[in-house]
Amino acid sequence: MGWENTFKIVVNGMDTVGKSCLLHRYANQYFPDPQLPAVFDDDIRQMTYKDMTIKQVLKETYGNEGYPLIRPLCYLNTTCFVLCFSLVDQTSFDEIETIWIPEIKKNNQTTPIILVGTKSDLRDTKMVNRDNKSIQTENGIRLATEIGAMKYIECSALTNYNIDLVFEEAKKESAIFIGINPQITKCIVC
């Protein structure tokens, strides 16, 4: 199978926002041991999407400051970005506009973006300290509108809340981006 029906979904955001946990929960159906570094290797698999065989590629980028020149190399042929911030980390939220959107738009101006607020299970707990207030849903919706994201979704890899929804939306946006419309059949008579 070539690249013509490939959904390449790139998951971006700061290192501590839970990208690896999100990907492990979706691709491998488990939440990684919090005592170990959660490293996610690229996941490539053939699957069915709306009665069509596609290749799905899931890729995580490194979010720390040492990789801004390397990350764009991962963006080639991306069909959807899943741009993550932690709902309990204001800095990760702020960096969506200051770091991630400029980087993505410089390299992939038309590729769809889904904005994802992670760690929803922690938002209303005592884990949120006075200095780091949680991000409210309306702020996420507002940011998604400002950056031109196709969708805003809040999720929790720990509880599995909305994990499948994140990737179903990413697949839907990927299909639209590469021009796949499963409802249209080719006319062999014309």
VEXGUDO-229736 format. One record per residue (C-alpha): residue number from 1; z, y, x; residue in one letter. Coordinates in Angstrom, 1 decimal, always signed. Last residue first. Example, Ala and Ser with C-alpha at 12.3 -4.5 7.8 and 13.67 -1.06 7.14 Angstrom:
# residues 2
> n_pz_py_px_res
> 2_+7.1_-1.1_+13.7_S
> 1_+7.8_-4.5_+12.3_A
END
This chain:
# residues 190
> n_pz_py_px_res
> 190_-17.7_+7.3_-18.8_C
> 189_-17.2_+3.6_-19.5_V
> 188_-14.3_+3.0_-17.0_I
> 187_-12.1_+5.7_-18.4_C
> 186_-9.0_+6.0_-16.4_K
> 185_-5.7_+6.0_-18.2_T
> 184_-3.5_+9.0_-18.7_I
> 183_+0.1_+8.2_-19.7_Q
> 182_+1.2_+7.4_-16.1_P
> 181_+0.5_+11.0_-15.0_N
> 180_+0.5_+11.0_-11.2_I
> 179_-0.5_+14.4_-9.7_G
> 178_+1.3_+14.3_-6.4_I
> 177_+3.8_+17.0_-7.6_F
> 176_+4.2_+15.6_-11.1_I
> 175_+5.1_+12.2_-9.8_A
> 174_+7.5_+13.6_-7.3_S
> 173_+9.2_+15.7_-10.0_E
> 172_+9.7_+12.5_-12.1_K
> 171_+10.9_+10.6_-9.0_K
> 170_+13.4_+13.4_-8.2_A
> 169_+14.6_+13.5_-11.8_E
> 168_+15.2_+9.7_-11.8_E
> 167_+16.9_+10.2_-8.4_F
> 166_+19.5_+12.7_-9.6_V
> 165_+19.9_+10.9_-13.0_L
> 164_+20.8_+7.7_-11.2_D
> 163_+23.7_+9.4_-9.4_I
> 162_+24.9_+11.2_-12.6_N
> 161_+28.5_+10.0_-12.2_Y
> 160_+28.8_+7.0_-9.8_N
> 159_+32.6_+7.6_-9.6_T
> 158_+32.7_+8.1_-5.8_L
> 157_+29.1_+9.3_-5.6_A
> 156_+29.9_+12.1_-7.9_S
> 155_+27.3_+14.3_-9.6_C
> 154_+26.3_+17.8_-10.8_E
> 153_+22.6_+18.3_-11.6_I
> 152_+20.5_+21.5_-11.5_Y
> 151_+16.7_+21.1_-12.1_K
> 150_+13.3_+22.4_-11.1_M
> 149_+14.8_+24.7_-8.5_A
> 148_+13.3_+28.1_-8.2_G
> 147_+15.9_+29.5_-5.8_I
> 146_+17.3_+32.0_-8.3_E
> 145_+17.3_+29.6_-11.2_T
> 144_+19.1_+26.9_-9.3_A
> 143_+21.6_+29.5_-8.1_L
> 142_+22.4_+30.5_-11.7_R
> 141_+22.8_+26.9_-12.8_I
> 140_+25.1_+26.2_-9.9_G
> 139_+27.2_+29.3_-10.7_N
> 138_+27.3_+28.2_-14.4_E
> 137_+28.6_+24.8_-13.4_T
> 136_+31.6_+26.3_-11.5_Q
> 135_+32.0_+26.1_-7.7_I
> 134_+35.5_+25.1_-6.6_S
> 133_+37.7_+27.5_-4.8_K
> 132_+38.1_+27.2_-1.0_N
> 131_+40.8_+29.5_+0.2_D
> 130_+43.4_+28.4_-2.5_R
> 129_+42.8_+24.7_-1.9_N
> 128_+40.7_+22.2_-3.8_V
> 127_+42.1_+18.7_-3.2_M
> 126_+44.6_+19.5_-6.0_K
> 125_+41.9_+18.2_-8.4_T
> 124_+39.5_+20.0_-10.7_D
> 123_+36.5_+19.9_-8.5_R
> 122_+37.2_+16.6_-6.7_L
> 121_+35.3_+14.2_-9.1_D
> 120_+32.3_+16.6_-9.0_S
> 119_+31.8_+15.7_-5.4_K
> 118_+28.2_+16.8_-5.2_T
> 117_+26.4_+19.8_-6.7_G
> 116_+22.7_+19.0_-6.7_V
> 115_+19.7_+21.4_-6.7_L
> 114_+16.4_+19.6_-7.3_I
> 113_+13.5_+21.1_-5.4_I
> 112_+9.8_+20.8_-6.0_P
> 111_+7.4_+21.1_-3.0_T
> 110_+5.3_+24.3_-3.3_T
> 109_+6.4_+26.2_-0.3_Q
> 108_+6.9_+23.3_+2.1_N
> 107_+7.5_+24.5_+5.6_N
> 106_+8.8_+28.0_+5.4_K
> 105_+10.1_+27.3_+1.9_K
> 104_+12.3_+24.5_+3.1_I
> 103_+13.8_+26.5_+6.0_E
> 102_+14.3_+29.6_+3.9_P
> 101_+15.9_+27.5_+1.1_I
> 100_+18.2_+25.7_+3.4_W
> 99_+19.8_+28.3_+5.5_I
> 98_+20.9_+31.5_+3.7_T
> 97_+20.3_+30.5_+0.1_E
> 96_+21.7_+27.0_+0.2_I
> 95_+24.2_+28.1_+2.8_E
> 94_+26.3_+29.9_+0.2_D
> 93_+27.0_+26.6_-1.7_F
> 92_+28.0_+24.8_+1.6_S
> 91_+30.3_+27.6_+2.4_T
> 90_+31.9_+27.6_-1.0_Q
> 89_+33.0_+23.9_-0.6_D
> 88_+34.5_+22.1_-3.5_V
> 87_+31.3_+21.6_-5.6_L
> 86_+29.7_+20.3_-2.4_S
> 85_+26.1_+21.4_-1.8_F
> 84_+23.0_+19.3_-2.0_C
> 83_+19.2_+20.0_-2.0_L
> 82_+17.2_+17.0_-3.3_V
> 81_+13.8_+17.8_-2.0_F
> 80_+10.7_+16.3_-3.7_C
> 79_+7.3_+15.1_-2.7_T
> 78_+7.8_+15.3_+1.1_T
> 77_+4.6_+14.5_+2.9_N
> 76_+5.9_+16.1_+6.2_L
> 75_+9.4_+17.3_+5.7_Y
> 74_+11.0_+15.1_+8.4_C
> 73_+9.5_+17.2_+11.2_L
> 72_+11.1_+20.2_+9.5_P
> 71_+14.5_+18.8_+10.5_R
> 70_+13.9_+18.9_+14.3_I
> 69_+14.0_+22.6_+14.9_L
> 68_+17.0_+23.2_+12.7_P
> 67_+18.9_+20.3_+14.2_Y
> 66_+21.9_+21.5_+16.2_G
> 65_+23.4_+23.5_+13.4_E
> 64_+24.5_+20.5_+11.4_N
> 63_+22.8_+19.2_+8.3_G
> 62_+21.1_+16.1_+9.5_Y
> 61_+18.4_+15.0_+7.1_T
> 60_+18.5_+12.1_+4.8_E
> 59_+15.3_+10.2_+3.8_K
> 58_+14.5_+8.1_+0.8_L
> 57_+11.0_+6.7_+0.6_V
> 56_+9.8_+5.2_-2.6_Q
> 55_+6.4_+3.4_-2.6_K
> 54_+4.9_+3.2_-6.0_I
> 53_+3.6_+0.6_-8.4_T
> 52_+2.9_+2.0_-11.9_M
> 51_+4.4_+1.0_-15.2_D
> 50_+6.5_+4.2_-15.5_K
> 49_+7.8_+3.8_-11.9_Y
> 48_+7.8_+0.4_-10.4_T
> 47_+9.1_-0.2_-7.0_M
> 46_+8.1_-0.7_-3.3_Q
> 45_+10.9_+0.2_-1.0_R
> 44_+11.6_+2.5_+1.9_I
> 43_+15.2_+3.5_+2.7_D
> 42_+15.8_+5.7_+5.7_D
> 41_+19.1_+4.9_+7.4_D
> 40_+22.2_+6.4_+5.9_F
> 39_+25.2_+7.0_+8.1_V
> 38_+28.6_+7.3_+6.4_A
> 37_+31.0_+7.6_+9.3_P
> 36_+33.8_+5.1_+8.7_L
> 35_+37.3_+5.8_+7.2_Q
> 34_+35.7_+6.8_+3.8_P
> 33_+34.3_+3.3_+3.4_D
> 32_+30.9_+3.8_+1.8_P
> 31_+30.4_+4.0_-2.0_F
> 30_+28.3_+1.1_-3.2_Y
> 29_+25.1_+0.5_-5.2_Q
> 28_+22.8_+0.2_-2.1_N
> 27_+20.1_+2.8_-2.9_A
> 26_+22.0_+5.0_-5.3_Y
> 25_+25.5_+4.8_-4.0_R
> 24_+24.4_+4.8_-0.4_H
> 23_+22.2_+7.9_-1.0_L
> 22_+25.0_+9.9_-2.6_L
> 21_+27.5_+8.8_+0.1_C
> 20_+25.1_+9.8_+2.8_S
> 19_+24.5_+13.2_+1.2_K
> 18_+28.2_+13.9_+0.7_G
> 17_+28.5_+17.6_+1.4_V
> 16_+30.0_+17.3_+4.9_T
> 15_+26.8_+17.5_+6.9_D
> 14_+25.4_+20.5_+5.2_M
> 13_+22.4_+20.0_+2.9_G
> 12_+19.2_+18.1_+2.5_N
> 11_+18.0_+14.9_+0.8_V
> 10_+14.3_+14.2_+1.3_V
> 9_+12.5_+12.2_-1.4_I
> 8_+9.1_+10.8_-0.4_K
> 7_+7.5_+9.4_-3.5_F
> 6_+4.4_+7.5_-2.3_T
> 5_+1.5_+6.7_-4.6_N
> 4_-1.3_+7.8_-2.2_E
> 3_+0.6_+6.8_+1.0_W
> 2_-1.0_+3.4_+1.4_G
> 1_+0.0_+0.0_+0.0_M
END
